[in-house]
């Protein structure tokens, strides 16, 4: 195995080779000390060197991720940021705009990783990227799916939960217009029965009505029976859910009688997504 692109001393080579041969992705200072038969202080020095050379990246206090040899010297990209962020808390999943970008539902360039966990953790920064912690109610903490990202297993919200979360909290997806665009892009790839089951599991009339309005706005390919399931929530009492800013725009869309929501955003906010799902489904195969 050629390590020429990221040169290693004999001790460093032994650590990297041992981890690679054992198919391990994580290591701590005690592992390094044991592998080489050296003191913890010497292990710390070796870890600092491996980090400087791009072979290890700190995941959490005292633990490090191996950047595998096959990934070369440019391994510290966005995918590895997700692997690093995933070590901050457990249980967790990475969601909202971050998951939407991974699935290709949005082309927005993002410098935030949204980490969803019931644990109390502080926001932090990894390189130039912010990791923002979301502590959801217990009924909303589900839908994480194992995803292989360059050899690291990372839990991302699955496509259905990703779209629901983005509509539910559009500020974590780029705004109500971008949340609508994400739903438009995802529409043909969604398991709609699973999605409706998720919304019913959450049990929020506000979410169901906001999701239904957004799906209609982008002409998402929502089956009629799924639409009927969501429309049942319209009959429930309560204030009109708001889609948009707390203070209505002068030319806001206003009240929608079908879904009983108040859209405080202007039509221009949805100009990039209105009917977007229909346009996508009408494109010829390439």
C-alpha positions in Angstrom: 0.0 0.0 0.0 1.5 3.3 -1.1 1.3 6.2 1.4 3.5 8.5 -0.6 0.9 11.3 -0.9 0.7 11.7 2.9 4.1 10.6 4.1 4.3 8.6 7.3 7.0 7.8 9.8 7.5 4.1 10.8 5.3 4.4 13.9 2.7 6.3 12.0 2.6 3.7 9.3 2.0 1.0 11.9 -1.0 2.8 13.3 -2.6 3.5 9.9 -1.9 -0.1 8.7 -3.3 -1.6 11.8 -6.5 0.4 11.6 -6.8 -0.3 7.8 -6.2 -4.0 8.1 -8.7 -4.3 11.0 -11.2 -2.2 9.0 -11.5 0.2 11.9 -12.5 3.8 11.4 -12.0 5.2 14.9 -9.2 5.3 17.4 -8.3 6.9 20.7 -5.0 7.6 22.4 -5.1 4.4 24.4 -5.4 2.4 21.2 -2.4 4.1 19.7 -0.3 3.6 22.9 -1.3 -0.1 23.1 -0.6 -0.7 19.3 2.9 0.8 19.6 3.8 0.0 23.2 4.4 3.6 24.0 3.3 6.1 26.7 0.1 8.1 26.4 2.2 11.2 26.1 4.0 9.8 23.1 0.7 8.7 21.6 -0.6 12.2 21.9 2.4 13.5 19.9 1.9 10.9 17.2 -1.8 11.7 17.0 -1.0 15.4 16.6 1.4 14.5 13.7 -1.2 12.3 12.0 -3.8 15.0 12.3 -1.4 17.6 10.8 -0.7 15.2 7.9 -4.4 14.6 7.2 -4.6 11.0 8.4 -6.7 11.6 11.5 -9.5 14.0 12.3 -10.9 14.7 15.7 -14.4 13.4 16.1 -15.0 14.0 19.8 -13.0 14.4 23.0 -10.1 11.9 22.8 -11.5 10.0 19.8 -10.4 10.4 16.1 -11.5 9.2 12.7 -9.2 7.7 10.3 -9.1 9.3 6.8 -8.6 6.1 4.8 -5.6 5.7 2.4 -7.8 5.3 -0.6 -9.3 8.7 -0.1 -6.0 10.5 -0.7 -4.9 13.9 0.5 -8.2 15.7 -0.3 -10.3 13.6 2.0 -11.5 16.3 4.3 -14.5 17.4 2.3 -18.2 17.6 3.1 -18.8 13.9 3.4 -16.2 13.6 6.2 -17.8 16.6 7.9 -20.9 14.5 8.2 -19.0 11.6 9.7 -17.3 13.9 12.2 -20.6 15.5 13.1 -22.2 12.1 13.7 -19.8 11.5 16.6 -21.1 14.5 18.6 -24.1 12.8 20.1 -25.9 9.4 20.3 -28.7 8.8 19.5 -28.9 11.3 16.6 -29.6 11.8 12.9 -28.4 14.4 10.5 -31.4 16.1 8.9 -33.2 19.1 7.5 -31.3 21.0 4.7 -28.2 18.9 5.3 -30.0 15.7 4.5 -31.9 17.3 1.6 -28.6 18.4 0.0 -27.2 14.9 0.4 -30.2 13.4 -1.4 -29.9 16.0 -4.2 -33.3 17.7 -3.3 -31.6 21.1 -3.2 -28.6 22.7 -4.9 -28.2 25.4 -2.2 -24.6 25.6 -0.9 -24.7 25.2 2.8 -22.2 25.8 5.6 -24.4 24.3 8.3 -24.8 20.7 9.4 -28.1 20.1 11.3 -27.7 17.4 14.0 -30.9 16.2 15.6 -30.6 14.5 19.0 -32.4 14.3 22.3 -29.1 15.0 24.1 -28.1 18.4 25.3 -25.1 19.4 23.2 -23.7 22.8 22.3 -23.4 24.0 18.8 -19.9 23.7 17.5 -17.7 24.3 14.4 -15.9 21.8 12.3 -13.4 23.5 10.0 -15.5 26.2 8.3 -18.9 24.5 8.9 -21.3 25.1 11.8 -22.9 22.1 13.5 -26.2 23.2 14.9 -28.0 21.0 17.4 -31.8 20.4 17.3 -33.5 18.9 20.3 -36.9 17.7 19.0 -39.9 16.5 20.9 -39.8 12.7 21.4 -42.7 12.2 19.0 -40.6 13.8 16.2 -37.3 12.0 16.8 -37.4 9.1 14.4 -36.7 8.4 10.7 -32.9 8.1 10.8 -31.5 5.7 8.2 -27.9 4.3 8.1 -26.0 5.7 5.1 -22.6 4.7 4.0 -20.5 7.9 3.4 -17.0 6.9 2.3 -16.8 3.9 4.6 -18.4 5.6 7.6 -22.0 4.8 8.7 -23.9 8.0 9.3 -27.5 8.2 10.2 -29.4 10.6 7.9 -33.1 11.2 8.1 -34.7 9.1 5.3 -36.1 11.0 2.3 -39.7 11.0 3.7 -38.7 12.3 7.1 -36.3 14.8 5.5 -39.1 16.4 3.5 -41.4 16.5 6.4 -38.8 18.1 8.7 -38.0 20.7 6.1 -41.7 21.7 5.7 -42.2 21.6 9.5 -39.2 23.8 10.2 -38.4 25.7 6.9 -35.9 28.0 8.7 -33.6 24.9 8.8 -34.1 24.3 5.1 -33.5 27.7 3.7 -37.0 29.2 4.1 -40.5 28.4 3.1 -39.7 28.8 -0.6 -36.7 26.4 -0.4 -38.7 23.9 1.7 -41.3 23.9 -1.1 -38.6 23.4 -3.7 -37.2 20.5 -1.7 -40.6 18.8 -1.7 -40.9 19.5 -5.5 -37.6 17.9 -6.1 -38.3 14.9 -3.9 -41.9 14.2 -4.9 -41.4 11.4 -7.4 -38.9 9.6 -5.1 -41.1 9.5 -2.0 -42.9 6.6 -0.5 -46.2 8.5 0.1 -47.8 5.9 2.3 -44.7 5.9 4.5 -44.8 9.7 4.5 -48.4 9.8 5.6 -47.7 7.3 8.3 -44.9 9.5 9.6 -47.2 12.6 9.7 -49.8 10.6 11.6 -47.2 9.4 14.0 -46.2 13.0 14.7 -49.9 13.8 15.2 -49.8 17.5 14.4 -52.7 19.0 12.6 -50.6 22.1 11.9 -47.9 20.1 10.2 -50.4 18.0 8.1 -52.2 21.1 6.8 -49.0 23.0 6.0 -47.6 19.9 4.3 -50.8 19.4 2.3 -50.8 23.0 1.2 -47.2 22.9 0.1 -47.7 19.6 -1.8 -50.6 21.2 -3.7 -48.5 24.3 -4.4 -45.7 22.4 -6.1 -48.1 19.9 -7.7 -46.4 17.0 -5.9 -47.5 13.5 -7.1 -49.4 12.8 -3.9 -51.8 9.9 -4.4 -55.5 10.9 -3.9 -55.9 8.5 -0.9 -52.9 10.1 0.8 -54.3 13.6 0.2 -57.6 12.5 1.8 -55.7 11.2 4.8 -54.1 14.6 5.3 -57.3 16.5 4.7 -58.8 14.8 7.8 -56.7 17.1 9.8 -58.5 20.2 8.4 -61.6 19.3 10.4 -59.7 19.6 13.7 -60.2 22.8 15.6 -57.5 25.3 16.3 -55.9 28.5 14.9 -54.8 28.7 11.3 -51.2 27.4 10.9 -48.9 30.1 9.4 -46.7 29.5 6.3 -44.2 32.3 6.1 -43.1 35.2 8.4 -45.0 36.1 11.6 -45.7 39.5 10.0 -47.5 39.0 6.7 -45.9 40.5 3.6 -48.0 43.3 1.9 -48.7 41.0 -1.1 -49.0 37.7 0.9 -51.0 34.8 -0.5 -53.4 34.9 2.5 -55.9 32.4 3.8 -56.3 29.0 2.0 -59.8 27.6 2.5 -58.9 24.0 1.4 -56.2 23.4 3.9 -57.2 26.1 6.4 -53.7 27.7 6.6 -52.6 31.3 6.5 -49.8 31.9 4.0 -48.1 35.1 5.0 -45.4 34.8 2.3 -45.9 36.4 -1.2 -46.3 34.3 -4.4 -42.8 35.3 -5.4 -41.4 33.3 -2.5 -42.6 30.1 -4.3 -41.8 31.2 -7.8 -39.0 28.6 -8.1 -41.2 25.7 -6.9 -44.8 26.3 -7.9 -45.8 23.4 -10.0 -42.2 22.2 -9.9 -43.0 18.6 -9.2 -45.3 18.5 -12.2 -42.6 19.9 -14.5 -40.1 17.3 -13.2 -42.5 14.4 -13.9 -43.2 15.7 -17.4 -39.5 15.7 -18.4 -38.6 13.0 -21.0 -36.2 10.3 -19.9 -32.6 10.8 -20.9 
